[in-house]
């Protein structure tokens, strides 16, 4: 059940990330067309693309971790016995959880702070700053869950 739930959730994150990057491609093409035909001056498009790129990147991170799609240097594990390679994987997952957990905690604090202060992003688009931080928080939380499941659920990481 746990494997099935995480599989479903991670594929949702991956699909959302892919849709975001596809959206970026479409919006960039539309912007170039609109500018070249002098149909309109949409000053907010570049800002929107930047936010969508950040969102799509963070949405893809949990899925990429889940799918073992990140760059992996496996020279050392290949030289080790299966038992020691498994131990090394545990150490790597603990380190990943510690680093991601620290980033998650700090993002929690910053998100809460910007929400309490009512901080706003003032560019072409104006909105509360915590809107940008919430997706980061959620995605780091999902990465933490992935590391926790790798370390605690038997046979999960295979």
N, C-alpha and C positions, 0 to 999 in steps of 0.2 A: 504494500500500500504506500509506504514511504517512497520507494523508488518510483512508483507510478505518479505520485503527486509531484515529486521534484522533476521528473521527466516532463510532465505536462507544463509546469510553471516555467522551467528553463526554455522549453520550446516557444512559449508565449513571449518570453524576453527576447529570444533570438529573432522571432518573426517581427516583433515590434521594432527591433534594431534594424532589420533588413528593410522594413517599410519606411523607417526614418531616412535611411540612406537613399532609398529609391525616391522618396519625397524631395530630398536635397537635389538629386539629379534633375527631377522634373522642374523644380522651382528655379534652379540655375538656368536651365534651357529657356524657360518661360521669361525669365528676367532679361536674358540676352536678346530674345526675340522682341520683347516689349521695348527695350532700350533702342535697338537698331531700327525699329519701325517708328520710333518716337511717339508711341501711343500713350505712354504715361511715365511719370517719374515716381517710382516706388522706393522711397528712401529707406524703408524699414526692411527690405528684402535681405540685405546683407546681414543685418542683425539677426533676423529670423533664422537664416541659414546657420549662423554661428551657434545659436541656441539649439537648433535641431541636430547639429553635428555633435555637440556635447551630449545631448540627451541620447542620441543613437549609439554613441560610443559607450556610455555607461550602461545602457540597456543591453548591449552586446557582451559586456564583461562577464556576467554570471553564466550566460549560455556558453561562451568560449571556454570558461573554466570547466564547466560541466562536460563539454564535448572534448576536453583535452586538446583544444585547438590552438593553444598558445605555443610559442616557440619553446622547445624542450631540448636541452642538451643532455643526451643520455649516454655519454661516454663512460662516466663513472659507474652508473648502475649496470652497464653491460660487463664491466670488469669484476663486479662483485658477485658473490653467490646470491641465489634467489632470496635467502633469508636476510642477508645484509642489504640487498637492494630494497627489500620490503621495509626494513628499518629506516633506510635513507628516505624512502617515500613518506614515512610517518614523520620524520624530522622536517622534511620539506612542507608537509601539510600543516604541521604545528607552527612553523615559521610563517607560512601564508596566512593562517588563522590569526596569529599574533599581530602581524602587520595590518591585515584587513580589519581586524577588531579595533586596533588603535585608530585607524582612519575613520571607521564607523563611529567610534566614540567621539572623536574630535568634530566630525561632521554633525553629530547629534547636538553637541554644545553650540556650534556656530549656527545651526539651523534654529535652535531654540532662541538663541540670542537675537538673531535677525528678526524672528517672529515677534519677540517681546518688544524690541525697539521699534518695530514697524518700519524697518529699513526698506527703501524703494530703490529699484534700478531706474535711473533717469537717462534714457537714451531716446531713440525714436519711439520705442515702446516703453511704457511706464507700468511697472507692476511690482508687487512685493518681492524682495530679494529671496525670501525663503522658497519661492516657487522654483528657483534654479537649484536650490540645495536639496529639496525633497527627493527628486529622482536619484541623486547621488547617494543619499542616505538609504533609500530602498535597495538600490543595486549593490551597495557595499554590504547591506544586511543579507542579501541573497548570496553573495560571495562567501560571507561568514557561514551561512547555513550549509553551503556546498562543502566547505572545509570541515565543518562539524560532522556532516554525514559521512564524508570520506574517512574520518577518524573513528566514528562510532558504529556505523551500520555495516555489519559484516557483508562483504562482497559488493558493497555499493560502488566503489571506485573502479571496478572492472568494466 
